[in-house]
Amino acid sequence: MKAIVMAGGKGTRLRPLTCKQPKPMVPIAGKPMIEYILDLLKQYQFTDIGMTLFYLPELIANYYGDGREFGVDLRYFIEETPLGTAGSV
């Protein structure tokens, strides 16, 4: 099955944690926040996952690559300007 994860926000309310990393990469209990979402999606057989990114997208894309190492197929959709929830979908 397919899923889309919107991970493009700047995370301004989490400053200073998000000054140099996007909110999805903020660690919780030793792993990036977004990894918990990917784990749940995989658990429910969502293996074809698209991520919409805007703020520091290369940090997420470089960390997860094509997703193979995490048991999923990841594709990235980089927004040139933030599109919000409706625009991302």
Residue frames relative to the residue before (quaternion, step in Angstrom):
aa qw qx qy qz dx dy dz
M 1.0000 0.0000 0.0000 0.0000 0.00 0.00 0.00
K 0.3958 -0.7228 0.5268 0.2083 3.52 -1.28 0.47
A 0.0383 -0.7773 0.6279 0.0104 3.54 -1.22 0.63
I 0.2097 -0.7367 0.6230 0.1586 3.53 -1.29 0.40
V 0.1393 -0.7722 0.6174 0.0563 3.56 -0.97 0.93
M 0.2388 -0.7711 0.5763 0.1278 3.56 -0.70 1.09
A 0.0976 0.8201 -0.5448 0.1449 3.54 -0.37 1.28
G 0.4336 0.7549 -0.4047 0.2798 3.56 1.07 0.71
G 0.4910 0.6963 -0.4240 0.3071 3.59 1.22 -0.17
K 0.5428 -0.6410 0.4468 0.3080 3.54 -1.25 0.50
G 0.3342 -0.7679 0.4945 0.2325 3.61 1.13 -0.36
T 0.1473 0.8463 -0.5030 0.0953 3.58 1.05 0.72
R 0.6492 0.5192 -0.3348 0.4437 3.61 1.06 -0.57
L 0.6749 0.4616 -0.2964 0.4936 3.58 1.25 -0.16
R 0.3218 0.7398 -0.5239 0.2731 3.59 1.21 0.31
P 0.5989 -0.1253 -0.7909 -0.0103 1.77 -2.01 1.42
L 0.4115 0.7331 -0.4693 0.2703 3.63 1.21 0.00
T 0.7654 0.3735 -0.1895 0.4886 3.58 1.09 -0.68
C 0.3452 0.7457 -0.5057 0.2629 3.60 1.15 0.40
K 0.8155 0.2077 -0.0797 0.5344 3.59 0.99 -0.82
Q 0.7555 0.2421 -0.1863 0.5796 3.58 1.27 0.17
P 0.5135 -0.6366 0.4645 0.3396 3.60 -1.07 0.61
K 0.6801 -0.5194 0.3400 0.3900 3.56 -1.16 0.63
P 0.6620 0.5163 -0.3423 0.4218 3.67 0.83 -0.76
M 0.6937 0.4687 -0.2746 0.4729 3.59 1.19 -0.44
V 0.4218 0.6784 -0.4894 0.3496 3.61 1.25 0.07
P 0.3875 -0.7562 0.4744 0.2301 3.62 -0.68 1.03
I 0.0455 -0.7353 0.6758 0.0211 3.50 -1.20 0.80
A 0.8360 -0.0759 -0.0010 0.5434 3.57 -0.67 1.14
G 0.7852 -0.4141 0.1790 0.4242 3.55 0.87 1.00
K 0.7735 0.2316 -0.1983 0.5557 3.61 1.17 0.07
P 0.6405 -0.5515 0.3620 0.3931 3.57 -1.14 0.59
M 0.6337 -0.5738 0.3805 0.3525 3.53 -1.08 0.87
I 0.6866 0.5074 -0.2953 0.4289 3.59 0.86 -0.92
E 0.5664 0.6108 -0.3867 0.3957 3.58 1.15 -0.46
Y 0.5914 0.5524 -0.3627 0.4622 3.59 1.13 -0.56
I 0.6436 0.5079 -0.3141 0.4787 3.57 1.04 -0.78
L 0.6540 0.5047 -0.3133 0.4684 3.58 0.93 -0.87
D 0.6322 0.5327 -0.3286 0.4568 3.60 1.00 -0.79
L 0.6712 0.4868 -0.2988 0.4725 3.59 0.93 -0.86
L 0.6351 0.5186 -0.3364 0.4632 3.58 0.95 -0.80
K 0.6568 0.5042 -0.3041 0.4710 3.58 0.94 -0.88
Q 0.6238 0.5548 -0.3304 0.4403 3.58 1.00 -0.84
Y 0.7543 0.3440 -0.1890 0.5262 3.59 1.08 -0.72
Q 0.5914 -0.6527 0.3076 0.3600 3.56 1.23 0.73
F 0.4164 0.6198 -0.5337 0.3971 3.58 1.04 0.73
T 0.0465 0.8423 -0.5326 0.0680 3.57 -0.23 1.23
D 0.6657 0.4079 -0.2917 0.5526 3.60 1.27 -0.19
I 0.0694 0.8456 -0.5134 0.1286 3.56 -0.03 1.34
G 0.1668 -0.7564 0.6266 0.0858 3.51 -0.99 0.95
M 0.1433 -0.7790 0.6049 0.0818 3.58 -1.07 0.75
T 0.2303 -0.7339 0.6193 0.1575 3.54 -0.92 0.92
L 0.0538 -0.8172 0.5723 -0.0428 3.55 -0.76 1.11
F 0.0462 -0.7869 0.6134 0.0498 3.55 -1.22 0.55
Y 0.7876 0.3121 -0.1546 0.5082 3.58 0.60 -1.16
L 0.8412 -0.1184 0.0172 0.5273 3.59 -0.62 1.20
P 0.0530 0.8622 -0.5027 0.0342 3.61 0.85 0.93
E 0.6063 0.5915 -0.3621 0.3892 3.58 1.07 -0.68
L 0.6053 0.5655 -0.3691 0.4215 3.62 1.07 -0.57
I 0.6709 0.4628 -0.2940 0.4993 3.58 1.02 -0.76
A 0.6813 0.4999 -0.2941 0.4466 3.59 0.83 -0.99
N 0.6671 0.4919 -0.3082 0.4669 3.60 0.97 -0.77
Y 0.6594 0.5138 -0.3092 0.4533 3.60 1.01 -0.75
Y 0.7953 0.3237 -0.1550 0.4885 3.60 0.82 -0.99
G 0.2471 -0.7977 0.5204 0.1782 3.60 1.17 -0.38
D 0.7867 -0.2727 0.2134 0.5111 3.57 -0.91 -0.89
G 0.5745 -0.6384 0.3476 0.3762 3.59 1.30 0.10
R 0.4343 0.7360 -0.4411 0.2741 3.57 1.24 -0.28
E 0.6509 0.5323 -0.3102 0.4436 3.57 0.97 -0.88
F 0.7266 0.3970 -0.2202 0.5157 3.58 1.22 -0.52
G 0.5696 -0.6521 0.3501 0.3574 3.57 1.29 0.26
V 0.6741 0.4216 -0.3055 0.5240 3.59 1.20 0.48
D 0.3930 -0.6633 0.5711 0.2820 3.56 -1.34 0.18
L 0.0963 -0.8274 0.5533 0.0102 3.57 -0.45 1.24
R 0.0383 -0.7447 0.6657 0.0286 3.51 -1.20 0.78
Y 0.2584 -0.7829 0.5539 0.1163 3.54 -1.03 0.81
F 0.1237 -0.7522 0.6452 0.0519 3.51 -1.10 0.87
I 0.1535 -0.8178 0.5529 0.0432 3.55 -0.26 1.31
E 0.2738 -0.7612 0.5704 0.1424 3.56 -0.75 1.10
E 0.4016 -0.7073 0.5291 0.2419 3.59 -0.91 0.91
T 0.7463 0.0742 -0.0551 0.6591 3.55 1.20 -0.68
P 0.5588 -0.6164 0.4126 0.3710 3.60 -0.98 0.69
L 0.2407 -0.8137 0.5215 0.0891 3.56 -0.73 1.12
G 0.4349 -0.6915 0.4713 0.3324 3.59 1.20 -0.27
T 0.7583 -0.3974 0.2634 0.4446 3.55 -1.32 0.01
A 0.7040 0.4605 -0.2819 0.4613 3.61 0.72 -1.00
G 0.6601 0.5164 -0.3098 0.4490 3.58 0.96 -0.79
S 0.6386 0.5368 -0.3223 0.4473 3.56 1.04 -0.75
V 0.6831 0.4694 -0.2844 0.4819 3.54 0.94 -0.89
